């Protein structure tokens, strides 16, 4: 699910809406059903789901999509199905019915197949001919506006998955050697801790806080962590107090997303849970739900019981907007939510 906290895109026609969708999601959808939520004339949210298998009942997935859209405080929605008509039509019909049942107005329902679009709600041949209308997103003013604003639409979801895929090849062997050195370093750190520091907890906490802050400082200065720094940070993050310290210092800033993407891709598989969850949290805070989703897919694929990843996955699936949990987390004092400082624009 992807919320849209980006510069407004002026959508005046079905073709404009189709040009906007890839920038709302972050990639060009295929074999998908998309619901674009509006409040007044403003697009506030976009949610995508895979088309159900032909033998599957589309009703329950459609109801889930409608619940997610309704949770955003939307007043209306446009439904778009991408793919062959025999798969798109049942899904679009089910989503239309579910949205209407949730009290939302369905402004339009479209099908996109092989570069043409059809409307399920328009029967005017001059507007919506039986053969459909060809459209070219590249020629749309919406596309130009989105690109000028710095928004990106990847070719497909696989390209988004590739952005969080692990580093491999010769670099992986180098990173594995760095991980061994990090383990040796941690053994020495704990072994040298005073007897009063039970299991080296204070020493680990101090080292972890320093590593997190150094990594974020390096990121702010446009510097990439070296292999030993990635290995040391990812190992320290296996300790929950250190993970929580990093979590408290993570928001939806571009730098947060860049840092945790880099660590997530370069960390050893057994150490990706924390950086994967931190990346998902940063992406969710930034309104990049699709990026958060692929980060969580990889994380939970290897660490299915990691609680923070499970929590974030639940928030994404239910379409909970970041504004509902502004100030979260505040793990220092249980039950206390500390407001986040608003960043001044232009700084």
C-alpha positions, 0 to 999 in steps of 0.5 A: 500500500502506498500513501501519496505525500508528494507534490500534487498532480493535476488529474483532469482525465482518465489518461491523466489518472493513468499517467499519475498511477506509476508515480503514486505507486513508485512503479508501473503496475501490471496484473494489478488492481489499483484504487486511487483515493480522493478527498475533495479533488485531491489524491490522498492515497493509492493502494495496489493488489495483485489480481486474484487467480482466475479460480479465486473469489475476488470478493474478500481481497476487494473488501480488504482494499476498500477497508484500506481506502476507507481508513484514509478518510477518503470520500471517493475513489477511482478503480483501475485494473491492469491486465487481460479482461477476463481477469480484470473485470471480476476484480474491478467489479468486486472492488467497485461493490466493496467501495460503494458498500463502504460509503465511497463514491466510485468516480470511474472504473478503468481497465488497461490492456496492451496500452489501451484503456476502457471505462466500465462506467462510460457508454459514450462511444465518442468518449469511450469507444469500444476498441478503447483509447490508446494512451501515452504516459510519456506525453502527459503533463502529469508525467512531466510534473512528476519527473520535475518534482523528482518522483520516480516510476520504476519499470515494474515491481521487480525493479523495486525488489532489485533495489533491496536485493542483497549484494552478491558476487565478489563483494559478498565474500569481502562482506562475509570476511568483514562480518567475521571481524565484527564478531571477533571485535564484539567478543573482545568488547564483551570480554573486556567489560568490567565485572559490574557490566553484566554480559557487557550490556553497557559496553554494547549499548555504548558501542551501538549508540556510537555506531548508529550516530556515526553512520547517520553522520556519515550519511548526512555528509554523503559518505558511504559506510565501509564494509567493516562499518556495515558489518559492525553496525548490523551485528550491534543492531541484533541487540534490541536496545541498540535497534530501538535507539536506531529506530528512535532516530529514524524518520522518513528522511531520504538519508534514513532510507538511503542508509538503511537500504545500503546496510540492508543490502550489504549485511549478512543474511542472518543480520538483515532483520533490524536494518530491513525493519528500519528501512521499512519504517523509514519508507512507511514514514515517507509514504513509500509503501511499496518500498516498505513492502518489498523490504518487509517481504525479504526480511520476513522471508528470512526472519518470519518471527521478527516482531518489528517487521511483523508489526510494520507488515500489519500496519501496511496491510491495514493501510494505517497512515503515518499521521495516525502514529505521529511521534512513534516510536518512543521506546525510552518511556513505555506508554509515552509518545513524544512529538516529533520535531517538525523540520523547517522547509528549505533547510 
